[in-house]
Amino acid sequence: MGKLDAYLLGKYLKTFFFTAFLFSIIAVVIDFSEKVERFVESPVTTREILLQYYPTYLPDINSILWPLFALISVVFFCSRMAKNSEFVAMFSSGFSFLRISRPFILGAAVIASLLYVGNHYFLPKTNKIKLDFMNKYIERQQPSTRVRATHMFISPDTKVYINSYNTLDSTANDIRFETYKDDELVKILMAKRMQYKESPNHWTISDLEERHFDGTKEEFEIRRSDRIDTVLNIYPEDFVSWQNDQKRLTSPQIEDYLERAKFRGAGNTKPFEIEYYKRTADPVSIFILTIIGVAVASRKVRGGTGLHLAQGVMIGSLYIFLSRFSTTFATDPNVSPWLGVWAPNLVFAVVAWYLVRRAQE
């Protein structure tokens, strides 16, 4: 790395982290002003607010805004360099636009790597603390429960139907196990009650009726007094969910969840798929917006830094708007979650390509 690369890289990273720090303070002030009445009304202590809520709020808000911070940072100091004719001197010395962009891309790689690791592994853990705090003191939400007419596969050849589930005592009522062999129904086990016994998935099934099928033959047996202690691929958390549950899970946990949901034939997995793809799409957007920022701000214009910043804020705002719109659009059953999440990056990659071509003219 030459002196020029080190200079541009250092400028980029310093400006970026200063911008993130500045906007973090502003975000905390705005958030506190919005929630101060709820803090006062809730039985929450100052210690919990300062040591539990805001240390987990800041990583979440930064993960959303880092792509915008990257764009603003590049535009800000590149515009000042353009005003001082530093880019003119570089181009006159034989540097190409791509060569000048190299330290910016390296800086974007550093920032994107931090965001990638944070999105996939670190932020879900802090989000869990923040969301639990919000549910307890601010929004006071109760978990939604899937307690009626639940269908799921617990093995490749066994399907279970649960008519109702009581989350208070972890009891399922009116259960029906169907066992298939070569796509033919061979056994039905019905039970009036199924009680959760111990972690992780031990259950006690009682009040049984059993039917066996062999072609046109059927055997029927009633075992009202029998109790079966067994291990099933069913967990109490299968019936309970919180809003934004997908934000609480690390990416390996989301992968496990999607695999299990696909195996069981469960629907409504799109929020988890969208969250999973978004955790990679956001870091990639830092590269795209960095290149756009360099292409916009490296040209000396009559409006100077003010015009460049206005352009940068406009582009960044448009990106965030399109990102939120496409994420909402991706929840449509007919739209691929991957395409919905990555659409803004694809659109702005074309914009970046066009601006780079113009910058090299």
C-alpha positions in Angstrom: 0.0 0.0 0.0 1.4 3.3 -1.1 1.2 6.7 0.8 -1.7 7.8 -1.3 -3.6 4.6 -0.5 -2.9 4.9 3.2 -4.0 8.6 3.1 -7.3 8.0 1.4 -8.0 4.8 3.4 -7.3 6.6 6.7 -9.5 9.6 5.7 -12.4 7.3 4.7 -12.4 5.2 7.9 -11.9 8.2 10.2 -14.7 10.1 8.5 -17.0 7.1 8.6 -16.6 6.3 12.2 -16.9 9.9 13.2 -20.1 10.1 11.2 -21.4 7.0 12.8 -20.6 8.3 16.3 -22.2 11.7 15.6 -25.4 10.2 14.2 -25.5 7.6 17.1 -25.7 10.5 19.6 -28.4 12.1 17.6 -30.3 8.8 17.3 -30.1 8.3 21.1 -31.4 11.8 21.8 -34.3 11.4 19.4 -35.2 7.9 20.7 -35.0 9.0 24.3 -37.3 12.1 23.6 -39.8 9.7 22.0 -39.8 7.1 24.8 -39.2 9.3 27.9 -42.9 9.2 28.9 -43.0 5.4 28.7 -39.8 5.1 30.7 -41.4 7.2 33.4 -44.6 5.2 33.4 -42.9 1.8 33.3 -41.2 0.1 36.3 -37.8 0.4 34.6 -34.7 1.6 36.3 -32.2 4.1 35.0 -29.5 1.3 35.2 -31.6 -0.9 32.9 -32.1 1.9 30.4 -28.4 2.9 30.3 -26.8 -0.6 30.6 -29.4 -2.8 28.9 -31.5 -0.9 26.4 -29.2 1.7 24.8 -26.1 -0.5 24.4 -28.3 -2.9 22.4 -30.2 -0.1 20.6 -27.1 1.5 19.1 -25.8 -1.6 17.3 -29.3 -2.1 15.8 -29.7 1.5 14.5 -26.1 1.5 13.2 -26.6 -1.7 11.3 -29.4 0.0 9.4 -27.6 3.2 8.7 -24.0 2.1 8.0 -24.5 2.0 4.2 -25.8 5.6 4.4 -22.9 6.6 6.6 -20.4 5.1 4.1 -21.9 7.2 1.3 -22.0 10.4 3.3 -18.4 9.9 4.6 -17.0 9.4 1.1 -19.0 12.3 -0.4 -17.9 14.6 2.4 -14.2 14.3 2.3 -13.9 13.5 -1.5 -15.9 16.7 -2.1 -13.3 18.7 -0.1 -10.5 17.0 -2.0 -12.2 17.9 -5.3 -12.6 21.5 -4.2 -8.9 21.7 -3.4 -8.2 20.2 -6.9 -6.5 17.1 -5.3 -8.3 14.8 -7.7 -7.3 16.9 -10.6 -3.7 16.5 -9.6 -4.1 12.7 -9.3 -5.7 12.4 -12.7 -3.1 14.7 -14.2 -0.4 12.4 -12.7 -1.8 9.4 -14.7 -4.0 7.8 -12.0 -7.1 6.2 -13.4 -10.4 6.4 -11.6 -10.2 2.7 -10.8 -6.8 3.1 -9.3 -8.0 6.0 -7.1 -11.0 3.9 -6.0 -8.8 1.1 -4.7 -8.3 2.4 -1.1 -12.0 3.3 -0.9 -12.9 -0.3 -1.9 -10.5 -1.6 0.7 -12.1 0.7 3.3 -15.5 -0.5 2.3 -14.3 -4.1 2.7 -13.3 -3.3 6.3 -16.6 -1.8 7.1 -18.6 -4.4 5.2 -16.8 -7.2 7.0 -17.6 -5.7 10.4 -21.3 -5.4 9.4 -21.4 -8.9 7.9 -20.1 -10.5 11.1 -22.3 -8.3 13.2 -25.5 -9.0 11.2 -25.0 -12.8 11.1 -23.7 -13.5 14.6 -23.5 -10.5 17.0 -26.6 -8.4 16.4 -29.1 -11.2 16.9 -27.9 -11.5 20.5 -28.1 -7.8 21.2 -31.5 -7.7 19.4 -32.8 -10.4 21.7 -32.0 -8.2 24.8 -33.4 -5.1 23.2 -36.6 -6.8 22.0 -37.2 -8.4 25.5 -36.7 -5.0 27.0 -39.2 -3.4 24.6 -41.8 -6.2 25.2 -41.5 -5.9 28.9 -41.4 -2.1 29.5 -42.3 -0.3 26.3 -44.7 -2.1 24.0 -45.7 -4.7 26.6 -46.5 -7.3 24.0 -47.6 -10.8 24.7 -46.3 -13.7 22.6 -48.6 -14.8 19.8 -49.5 -18.5 20.1 -50.3 -21.0 17.5 -52.8 -22.9 19.6 -55.5 -24.0 17.1 -55.4 -26.6 14.4 -51.7 -27.1 14.1 -50.4 -29.5 11.4 -46.7 -30.6 11.2 -44.5 -33.5 10.1 -42.4 -34.9 12.9 -40.7 -37.5 10.7 -40.7 -38.2 7.0 -43.5 -40.7 7.5 -45.4 -39.3 10.5 -47.7 -36.3 10.5 -49.3 -34.8 13.7 -52.4 -32.7 14.1 -53.0 -30.8 17.4 -56.4 -29.2 17.9 -55.4 -26.9 20.7 -52.4 -26.1 22.9 -52.4 -24.4 26.3 -49.2 -22.4 26.8 -49.8 -22.0 30.5 -49.3 -25.7 31.4 -47.7 -26.8 28.1 -50.6 -29.2 27.3 -51.9 -30.3 23.9 -55.4 -31.6 23.4 -57.0 -33.8 20.8 -53.9 -35.0 19.1 -53.8 -37.2 16.0 -50.6 -39.0 14.8 -50.8 -40.4 11.2 -48.1 -42.8 10.0 -47.6 -43.5 6.3 -45.8 -46.2 4.4 -45.3 -45.9 0.7 -47.8 -43.1 0.6 -50.4 -45.3 2.3 -51.9 -44.6 5.7 -51.0 -47.5 7.9 -51.6 -46.2 11.5 -53.5 -43.6 13.4 -52.9 -42.9 17.0 -55.3 -40.5 18.7 -54.9 -39.0 22.1 -57.0 -36.7 24.2 -54.0 -35.1 26.0 -50.3 -34.7 25.6 -48.4 -33.1 28.5 -44.9 -31.6 28.2 -42.7 -33.5 30.7 -39.1 -32.1 30.5 -36.6 -30.4 28.3 -36.0 -30.6 25.5 -38.8 -32.7 24.0 -40.1 -35.3 26.4 -43.9 -35.8 26.4 -46.5 -37.9 28.2 -49.4 -39.0 26.0 -52.6 -40.3 27.6 -56.1 -41.5 26.8 -55.3 -43.3 23.6 -57.1 -44.8 20.6 -55.1 -46.7 18.0 -56.0 -47.8 14.5 -54.0 -50.0 12.1 -54.8 -50.3 8.4 -53.8 -53.1 6.1 -55.4 -52.6 2.8 -59.2 -52.8 3.4 -58.6 -54.3 6.9 -58.7 -52.1 10.0 -57.9 -52.9 13.6 -59.1 -50.7 16.4 -57.9 -50.5 20.0 -59.0 -48.2 22.8 -56.4 -47.7 25.6 -58.0 -45.0 27.9 -55.9 -45.8 30.9 -52.5 -46.1 29.1 -49.9 -43.4 29.4 -46.9 -43.3 27.1 -43.7 -41.4 28.0 -41.9 -40.6 24.7 -39.5 -38.3 22.9 -41.1 -36.4 20.0 -39.8 -33.9 17.4 -42.1 -31.3 19.0 -41.1 -28.5 21.3 -43.1 -26.0 23.3 -41.6 -23.1 21.4 -43.1 -24.5 18.3 -46.4 -23.0 19.5 -45.2 -19.7 20.7 -43.6 -16.8 18.8 -42.8 -13.1 19.4 -43.0 -10.3 16.9 -39.6 -10.0 15.0 -38.6 -13.5 16.1 -36.3 -13.6 13.1 -34.2 -10.8 14.5 -33.4 -12.8 17.6 -31.8 -15.7 15.8 -28.2 -15.9 14.5 -27.9 -17.0 10.8 -27.0 -20.6 11.6 -30.2 -20.7 13.8 -32.3 -19.3 11.0 -30.9 -21.9 8.7 -31.8 -24.6 11.2 -35.3 -23.1 11.6 -35.9 -22.9 7.8 -34.7 -26.5 7.4 -37.0 -27.7 10.1 -39.9 -25.6 8.8 -39.4 -27.0 5.3 -39.3 -30.5 6.6 -42.5 -30.0 8.6 -44.3 -28.3 5.7 -44.8 -25.1 7.8 -45.7 -21.9 6.0 -44.9 -18.2 6.7 -41.2 -18.6 6.6 -40.7 -15.5 4.5 -39.8 -13.1 7.4 -36.9 -15.4 8.3 -35.8 -15.8 4.6 -35.9 -12.0 4.1 -33.9 -11.4 7.3 -31.3 -14.0 6.3 -30.7 -12.5 2.8 -30.8 -9.0 4.1 -27.9 -9.7 6.5 -25.6 -10.2 3.5 -27.2 -7.7 1.1 -26.6 -4.7 3.5 -22.8 -5.2 3.7 -22.6 -5.6 -0.1 -24.5 -2.3 -0.4 -21.6 -0.5 1.3 -19.3 -1.4 -1.6 -21.9 0.0 -4.1 -22.6 3.2 -2.2 -18.9 3.8 -1.7 -18.2 3.6 -5.4 -21.2 5.9 -6.1 -19.9 8.4 -3.5 -16.4 8.5 -5.1 -17.9 8.8 -8.6 -20.2 11.7 -7.5 -17.8 13.7 -5.3 -14.5 13.3 -7.2 -15.7 15.7 -9.9 -15.2 19.4 -9.2 -18.5 21.2 -9.6 -19.6 24.8 -9.2 -21.9 24.0 -6.2 -18.9 22.5 -4.2 -19.3 20.5 -1.1 -22.9 21.6 -0.5 -24.0 20.2 -3.9 -22.1 17.0 -3.4 -23.6 16.4 0.1 -27.1 17.1 -1.2 -26.6 14.6 -4.0 -25.2 12.1 -1.5 -28.0 12.5 0.9 -30.5 12.2 -1.9 -29.0 9.0 -3.3 -28.7 7.5 0.2 -32.3 8.4 1.1 -33.5 6.9 -2.2 -31.5 3.7 -1.5 -33.0 3.4 2.0 -36.5 4.0 0.7 -36.1 1.5 -2.1 -34.6 -1.0 0.3 -37.6 -0.7 2.7 -40.1 -0.8 -0.1 -38.5 -3.9 -1.7 -38.3 -5.7 1.7 -42.1 -5.1 2.2 -42.7 -6.2 -1.4 -40.7 -9.4 -0.8 -43.4 -10.6 1.7 -45.7 -11.1 -1.3 -46.1 -14.9 -1.8 -45.4 -14.6 -5.5 -42.1 -12.7 -5.1 -38.8 -14.4 -4.4 -37.4 -13.2 -1.0 -33.9 -13.2 -2.5 -34.9 -10.9 -5.4 -36.9 -8.6 -3.1 -34.0 -8.1 -0.8 -31.3 -7.8 -3.4 -33.3 -5.6 -5.8 -31.9 -2.3 -4.5 -28.4 -3.5 -4.8 -29.0 -4.6 -8.3 -30.5 -1.3 -9.3 -27.8 0.8 -7.6 -25.1 -1.4 -9.0 -26.3 -0.2 -12.5 -26.3 3.4 -11.2 -22.7 2.9 -9.9 -21.6 1.5 -13.2 -23.1 4.5 -15.1 -21.5 7.0 -12.7 -18.1 5.3 -12.9 -18.3 5.5 -16.7 -19.0 9.2 -16.5 -16.2 9.8 -13.9 -13.7 8.3 -16.3 -14.6 10.5 -19.2 
